[in-house]
C-alpha cells in the first residue's frame, strides 16, 4: 500500500461525498481511504456503509476535535505515505500522483502539500503553505490571491501547511503523534509538520498539485467563532512554547500582546465577546490543557 488517504470529518456528509467522488477519479490508484468521523449526527455512517464500503471507517462515540481524528488515522494507516485532506475539498485528478512522484524521489522531504485554491474561484490561490516570521512568529500565508497556474512547476519550501498535505510515514513515526489534549484543533497539523521539519526534513508545497477548498472567499474575520478565537490563541502559545528555539520563543512572548489585541479586534469586528480570547490567553499562559467547547 503506497498511500493512506486520511479524511477527518464532522457533520459534512455532502461535502465528504463530493471529496470521495473526486478521489475516485484520481490517476493514482495504489491507496486506501480512512475516514475518521468525530461523532457526526447527519447520516455520514450510513452513507459510507451504502456508497463507499471499501472505505476504512472509524467513528468516535463523542466529539474529540480534529487532532484525535488525525492520530486515529495515522495509527490505522497502512501506507508508506499519509495524505491528509479536510472533508470540504475536491482533489484534482493528478494531485496525489504528483505528490507521490515528488516525495518518492526526494528523501529529504518529510511533508509535501498541494497548492490550495478556492473551490468557488478555482483560478485563485487560497494559500500555498506558510512560513513563520523570525521575531513575532507570525504565520505568513504564501501566494494568497495569485493565479493557481502561476505556481506550476514551483517547489516552495515552507514551515507549515493546513487543509491538505502528505506525510512521509517514517517521519511521523520518529516525531510521534499529536498531543491531542494539548493541541486539539486549529494548528494541530502544523504542530506535527514543524516537529518533522525540526528533525531536518524539508516541508515543501508542490505547485503542480492542486486541491480546491470550499470556503467563502469573503469570509475574513467572520470565520472566528468563539471556539476558533479560544484555540487560535491558546494553541499558538503552546506551539511556540513547545517547539521554538529560545530566541524565537522570547520574540513570540514579547509579541503576545499584539496577538491578543488582534484576536480581540477580530471578536469585536464579528460582533462577539472578547472573553474567549482572554480565556485562551490565560489557559495558554498557565498551560491548561484539555478539550474546551465554547
BELCORFEN-V376403 format. One record per residue. N is the residue number from 0. RES is the residue in three letters. NEAR is the number of other ideal C-beta (glycine too) atoms within 8 Angstrom. Layout:
n = <N N>
res = <RES RES>
near = <NEAR NEAR>
This chain:
n = <0 1 2 3 4 5 6 7 8 9 10 11 12 13 14 15 16 17 18 19 20 21 22 23 24 25 26 27 28 29 30 31 32 33 34 35 36 37 38 39 40 41 42 43 44 45 46 47 48 49 50 51 52 53 54 55 56 57 58 59 60 61 62 63 64 65 66 67 68 69 70 71 72 73 74 75 76 77 78 79 80 81 82 83 84 85 86 87 88 89 90 91 92 93 94 95 96 97 98 99 100 101 102 103 104 105 106 107 108 109 110 111 112 113 114 115 116 117 118 119 120 121 122 123 124 125 126 127 128 129 130 131 132 133 134 135 136 137 138 139 140 141 142 143 144 145 146 147 148 149 150 151 152 153 154 155 156 157 158 159 160 161 162 163 164 165 166 167 168 169 170 171 172 173 174 175 176 177 178 179 180 181 182 183 184 185 186 187 188 189 190 191 192 193 194 195 196 197 198 199 200 201 202 203 204 205 206 207 208 209 210 211 212 213 214 215 216 217 218 219 220 221 222 223 224 225 226 227 228 229 230 231 232 233 234 235 236 237 238 239 240 241 242 243 244 245 246 247 248 249 250 251 252 253 254 255 256 257 258 259 260 261 262 263 264 265 266 267 268 269 270 271 272 273 274 275 276 277 278 279 280 281 282 283 284 285 286 287 288 289 290 291 292 293>
res = <UNK UNK UNK UNK UNK UNK UNK UNK UNK UNK UNK UNK UNK UNK UNK UNK UNK UNK UNK UNK UNK UNK UNK UNK UNK UNK UNK UNK UNK UNK UNK UNK UNK UNK UNK UNK UNK UNK UNK UNK UNK UNK UNK UNK UNK UNK UNK UNK UNK UNK UNK UNK UNK UNK UNK UNK UNK UNK UNK UNK UNK UNK UNK UNK UNK UNK UNK UNK UNK UNK UNK UNK UNK UNK UNK UNK UNK UNK UNK UNK UNK UNK UNK UNK UNK UNK UNK UNK UNK UNK UNK UNK UNK UNK UNK UNK UNK UNK UNK UNK UNK UNK UNK UNK UNK UNK UNK UNK UNK UNK UNK UNK UNK UNK UNK UNK UNK UNK UNK UNK UNK UNK UNK UNK UNK UNK UNK UNK UNK UNK UNK UNK UNK UNK UNK UNK UNK UNK UNK UNK UNK UNK UNK UNK UNK UNK UNK UNK UNK UNK UNK UNK UNK UNK UNK UNK UNK UNK UNK UNK UNK UNK UNK UNK UNK UNK UNK UNK UNK UNK UNK UNK UNK UNK UNK UNK UNK UNK UNK UNK UNK UNK UNK UNK UNK UNK UNK UNK UNK UNK UNK UNK UNK UNK UNK UNK UNK UNK UNK UNK UNK UNK UNK UNK UNK UNK UNK UNK UNK UNK UNK UNK UNK UNK UNK UNK UNK UNK UNK UNK UNK UNK UNK UNK UNK UNK UNK UNK UNK UNK UNK UNK UNK UNK UNK UNK UNK UNK UNK UNK UNK UNK UNK UNK UNK UNK UNK UNK UNK UNK UNK UNK UNK UNK UNK UNK UNK UNK UNK UNK UNK UNK UNK UNK UNK UNK UNK UNK UNK UNK UNK UNK UNK UNK UNK UNK UNK UNK UNK UNK UNK UNK UNK UNK UNK UNK UNK UNK UNK UNK UNK UNK UNK UNK>
near = <9 9 16 17 12 14 16 13 14 11 8 12 11 6 10 14 10 9 15 13 8 10 12 6 6 14 7 11 5 6 15 11 13 15 13 16 14 14 11 14 4 7 7 14 10 7 12 12 8 6 8 8 7 4 10 8 10 11 9 13 4 5 8 12 11 11 14 12 15 17 11 11 17 12 7 11 12 6 12 7 14 14 15 14 13 10 12 10 14 10 12 10 7 10 13 16 10 12 16 13 8 14 12 6 5 10 3 5 13 12 16 13 17 14 15 15 15 11 12 7 8 9 7 12 14 10 11 13 14 14 9 10 8 6 8 8 13 7 8 8 7 12 12 8 5 10 7 12 6 7 14 7 5 7 8 12 6 14 11 13 15 8 11 13 13 15 15 14 13 6 13 14 7 8 9 6 9 11 8 14 7 8 13 14 11 7 12 15 13 13 15 14 16 12 11 17 13 7 10 4 12 9 17 15 16 13 12 6 14 10 16 12 14 9 10 6 8 4 7 5 7 7 8 12 7 9 11 10 16 15 14 13 15 12 16 11 12 12 14 12 9 8 9 11 5 6 6 12 11 8 12 12 7 7 12 10 6 8 10 12 8 8 15 11 8 11 14 9 7 9 4 11 6 10 6 14 14 10 11 15 13 9 12 14 7 6 8 7 5 5 7 9 5 7>
